[in-house]
Amino acid sequence: MAAERRSSGPKEFDKDVLLGALAQARKSLVDAQRAMRPKSGLSRSADAVISEIDEFAFVLTGERSHFHARAHGSPPGSANKTA
């Protein structure tokens, strides 16, 4: 008997949960890299995975620097607002 194939649309998932898991994985890799030799194969492999996580986050959010630290201070555009 042949297995029944299901053709369904894109799988539904919670984007925020996925981004949270990616953020944690990225942070773990960055932390681990601190103990690695900078030019080692292990460090380069970690860089590659971090880059892929950043690319995946870009596809999900449209923000190329979604996981990067943002500048401190006022939110963008707040300087033009008056009270």
N, C-alpha and C positions, 0 to 999 in steps of 0.2 A: 504494500500500500504506500503510495507516495505521500510525503508530508505536505500538509496544506500550507500554502504560502499566503501570507497576509500582506496585502498592499495597503499601507496606511500612509497618511501624511507625515510631516515631521513630528518627531517625538516631542511631547510636551515636557518641559523641565522648569525648575525654579532657577531663573538666571541669577538671582541674588545668592542663593545657596551655592551654586556652582562658582560664582566669582569669589565667594568667601573661601571655598576650598582651594581655589587657585591661588588666592592671596596667601594662605597659610603655607602651601607647598612652595611658593616663590620665596617667602620669608625664610623657610627652612633651608632652602638651597643657598640663599645669600648668606645666612649665618654659617652654614657648613663651609662655604668657600673661604671664609676668614681663616680657617685652619689648613687650607690647601696651599700648595705652592702655586703661585700665580700662573705660570705657563705650563702646568702639568696637564696631562690628558684628562684627568678627573675634573680639574677646574674648567677646562675648555668644554667638557661635556655638560657640566653644570650651567655654564654660560649658554650653551645651545638650548637646554631645557628652559631656562629663564626666558630666553628670546621667544621660544615657542609659546610659553605662557602669556607673554606680553602680546604676541600676535593674536592669540585666541581671545584675549580680553578685548583687543581692538575690534575684532570681528563682532563680539557680543555688544560692545558699548559704543563703538565709533570713536573712542578716545585712545589715541596712540600711547599716551602716558598714564593710563588708568591707575596703575599700581605705583607710580612714581610719587615721591614726596612733593607736596604742593608748597608754594612759597607761604611764609607766615605773613600775617597782616590782614588787611581788609579784604573782603570778597571782591572779585572783579566787578567793576562797574559802580562800586559804592562811592567812589570819589566824586562822581558827577551828580549824585543825589543831594538835594538840600532838605533840611528839616522843615 
